[in-house]
Amino acid sequence: MKFGTSGHRGSAGRHSFNEPHILAIAQAIAEERAKNGITGPCYVGKDTHALSEPAFISVLEVLAANGVDVIVQEIMLHANACRVKCYPGP
């Protein structure tokens, strides 16, 4: 698993991008937000890949369980346009 300017990269369902990794990444985001006092919303979107919907739901569940306010991108985006953005509170 690696992160870069294009986001998370890996092969869906294989070793580098699967449910445990998705859950761990979402939990790490929630923990970093809490550690740094970030209280603003976390913007989450999904792309057109086949496994985007299940990953999207998993991320929302983890963030909600951690009390993170989420704003969902309603329009499905091309993979290159889809990002998770978390902003600090006021």
ChimeraX commands (.cxc) that place a marker at each C-alpha (Angstrom):
marker #1 position 0.00,0.00,0.00 radius 0.5
marker #1 position 1.30,3.44,-0.80 radius 0.5
marker #1 position 0.07,6.99,-0.90 radius 0.5
marker #1 position 1.03,9.57,-3.46 radius 0.5
marker #1 position -0.28,12.59,-5.28 radius 0.5
marker #1 position -2.92,10.36,-6.84 radius 0.5
marker #1 position -4.07,8.95,-3.49 radius 0.5
marker #1 position -4.09,5.34,-2.30 radius 0.5
marker #1 position -2.83,2.86,-4.87 radius 0.5
marker #1 position -3.07,-0.91,-4.91 radius 0.5
marker #1 position -4.89,-3.87,-6.41 radius 0.5
marker #1 position -8.46,-4.20,-5.19 radius 0.5
marker #1 position -9.10,-7.37,-3.21 radius 0.5
marker #1 position -5.46,-8.40,-3.17 radius 0.5
marker #1 position -2.79,-7.74,-0.57 radius 0.5
marker #1 position -2.48,-3.99,-1.04 radius 0.5
marker #1 position -6.08,-2.75,-1.11 radius 0.5
marker #1 position -8.65,-4.77,0.79 radius 0.5
marker #1 position -11.22,-4.40,3.56 radius 0.5
marker #1 position -8.74,-4.52,6.50 radius 0.5
marker #1 position -6.60,-1.82,4.85 radius 0.5
marker #1 position -9.62,0.36,4.14 radius 0.5
marker #1 position -10.78,0.06,7.76 radius 0.5
marker #1 position -7.27,0.76,9.08 radius 0.5
marker #1 position -6.88,3.85,6.90 radius 0.5
marker #1 position -10.26,5.23,7.94 radius 0.5
marker #1 position -9.47,4.58,11.61 radius 0.5
marker #1 position -6.08,6.26,11.26 radius 0.5
marker #1 position -7.75,9.32,9.73 radius 0.5
marker #1 position -10.21,9.47,12.65 radius 0.5
marker #1 position -7.40,9.09,15.21 radius 0.5
marker #1 position -5.21,11.75,13.58 radius 0.5
marker #1 position -8.14,14.17,13.49 radius 0.5
marker #1 position -8.81,13.58,17.21 radius 0.5
marker #1 position -5.13,13.83,18.13 radius 0.5
marker #1 position -4.79,17.14,16.30 radius 0.5
marker #1 position -8.08,18.63,17.48 radius 0.5
marker #1 position -9.61,18.63,14.01 radius 0.5
marker #1 position -13.36,19.02,14.42 radius 0.5
marker #1 position -14.47,20.16,10.98 radius 0.5
marker #1 position -16.19,17.85,8.53 radius 0.5
marker #1 position -14.46,15.15,6.54 radius 0.5
marker #1 position -15.45,15.21,2.86 radius 0.5
marker #1 position -15.73,11.73,1.35 radius 0.5
marker #1 position -16.46,10.76,-2.25 radius 0.5
marker #1 position -16.37,7.65,-4.38 radius 0.5
marker #1 position -15.39,6.84,-7.91 radius 0.5
marker #1 position -16.70,4.53,-10.61 radius 0.5
marker #1 position -14.63,1.44,-9.75 radius 0.5
marker #1 position -16.61,-1.71,-8.91 radius 0.5
marker #1 position -15.45,-1.92,-5.29 radius 0.5
marker #1 position -15.81,1.78,-4.58 radius 0.5
marker #1 position -19.29,1.43,-3.03 radius 0.5
marker #1 position -18.36,-1.21,-0.41 radius 0.5
marker #1 position -15.18,0.72,0.46 radius 0.5
marker #1 position -17.19,3.94,0.70 radius 0.5
marker #1 position -19.67,2.34,3.12 radius 0.5
marker #1 position -16.84,0.94,5.27 radius 0.5
marker #1 position -15.18,4.36,5.50 radius 0.5
marker #1 position -18.46,6.03,6.46 radius 0.5
marker #1 position -19.09,3.42,9.18 radius 0.5
marker #1 position -15.64,3.88,10.73 radius 0.5
marker #1 position -15.79,7.67,10.64 radius 0.5
marker #1 position -19.32,7.68,12.11 radius 0.5
marker #1 position -18.27,5.29,14.88 radius 0.5
marker #1 position -15.54,7.78,15.78 radius 0.5
marker #1 position -17.95,10.73,15.85 radius 0.5
marker #1 position -16.52,12.36,12.71 radius 0.5
marker #1 position -18.94,14.62,10.85 radius 0.5
marker #1 position -18.94,13.57,7.20 radius 0.5
marker #1 position -20.05,15.42,4.09 radius 0.5
marker #1 position -20.69,13.02,1.22 radius 0.5
marker #1 position -20.02,13.87,-2.41 radius 0.5
marker #1 position -23.32,12.93,-4.05 radius 0.5
marker #1 position -22.04,12.80,-7.63 radius 0.5
marker #1 position -19.89,9.80,-8.51 radius 0.5
marker #1 position -16.52,10.98,-9.78 radius 0.5
marker #1 position -13.80,9.65,-12.04 radius 0.5
marker #1 position -11.07,7.99,-9.97 radius 0.5
marker #1 position -8.59,10.81,-10.59 radius 0.5
marker #1 position -11.04,13.38,-9.23 radius 0.5
marker #1 position -12.03,11.47,-6.08 radius 0.5
marker #1 position -10.32,12.39,-2.82 radius 0.5
marker #1 position -10.90,12.33,0.91 radius 0.5
marker #1 position -10.50,15.81,2.36 radius 0.5
marker #1 position -10.54,16.58,6.05 radius 0.5
marker #1 position -10.52,20.18,7.18 radius 0.5
marker #1 position -9.92,21.66,10.63 radius 0.5
marker #1 position -12.83,23.17,12.51 radius 0.5
marker #1 position -13.47,26.88,12.93 radius 0.5
marker link #1:1,2 radius 0.2
marker link #1:2,3 radius 0.2
marker link #1:3,4 radius 0.2
marker link #1:4,5 radius 0.2
marker link #1:5,6 radius 0.2
marker link #1:6,7 radius 0.2
marker link #1:7,8 radius 0.2
marker link #1:8,9 radius 0.2
marker link #1:9,10 radius 0.2
marker link #1:10,11 radius 0.2
marker link #1:11,12 radius 0.2
marker link #1:12,13 radius 0.2
marker link #1:13,14 radius 0.2
marker link #1:14,15 radius 0.2
marker link #1:15,16 radius 0.2
marker link #1:16,17 radius 0.2
marker link #1:17,18 radius 0.2
marker link #1:18,19 radius 0.2
marker link #1:19,20 radius 0.2
marker link #1:20,21 radius 0.2
marker link #1:21,22 radius 0.2
marker link #1:22,23 radius 0.2
marker link #1:23,24 radius 0.2
marker link #1:24,25 radius 0.2
marker link #1:25,26 radius 0.2
marker link #1:26,27 radius 0.2
marker link #1:27,28 radius 0.2
marker link #1:28,29 radius 0.2
marker link #1:29,30 radius 0.2
marker link #1:30,31 radius 0.2
marker link #1:31,32 radius 0.2
marker link #1:32,33 radius 0.2
marker link #1:33,34 radius 0.2
marker link #1:34,35 radius 0.2
marker link #1:35,36 radius 0.2
marker link #1:36,37 radius 0.2
marker link #1:37,38 radius 0.2
marker link #1:38,39 radius 0.2
marker link #1:39,40 radius 0.2
marker link #1:40,41 radius 0.2
marker link #1:41,42 radius 0.2
marker link #1:42,43 radius 0.2
marker link #1:43,44 radius 0.2
marker link #1:44,45 radius 0.2
marker link #1:45,46 radius 0.2
marker link #1:46,47 radius 0.2
marker link #1:47,48 radius 0.2
marker link #1:48,49 radius 0.2
marker link #1:49,50 radius 0.2
marker link #1:50,51 radius 0.2
marker link #1:51,52 radius 0.2
marker link #1:52,53 radius 0.2
marker link #1:53,54 radius 0.2
marker link #1:54,55 radius 0.2
marker link #1:55,56 radius 0.2
marker link #1:56,57 radius 0.2
marker link #1:57,58 radius 0.2
marker link #1:58,59 radius 0.2
marker link #1:59,60 radius 0.2
marker link #1:60,61 radius 0.2
marker link #1:61,62 radius 0.2
marker link #1:62,63 radius 0.2
marker link #1:63,64 radius 0.2
marker link #1:64,65 radius 0.2
marker link #1:65,66 radius 0.2
marker link #1:66,67 radius 0.2
marker link #1:67,68 radius 0.2
marker link #1:68,69 radius 0.2
marker link #1:69,70 radius 0.2
marker link #1:70,71 radius 0.2
marker link #1:71,72 radius 0.2
marker link #1:72,73 radius 0.2
marker link #1:73,74 radius 0.2
marker link #1:74,75 radius 0.2
marker link #1:75,76 radius 0.2
marker link #1:76,77 radius 0.2
marker link #1:77,78 radius 0.2
marker link #1:78,79 radius 0.2
marker link #1:79,80 radius 0.2
marker link #1:80,81 radius 0.2
marker link #1:81,82 radius 0.2
marker link #1:82,83 radius 0.2
marker link #1:83,84 radius 0.2
marker link #1:84,85 radius 0.2
marker link #1:85,86 radius 0.2
marker link #1:86,87 radius 0.2
marker link #1:87,88 radius 0.2
marker link #1:88,89 radius 0.2
marker link #1:89,90 radius 0.2
view
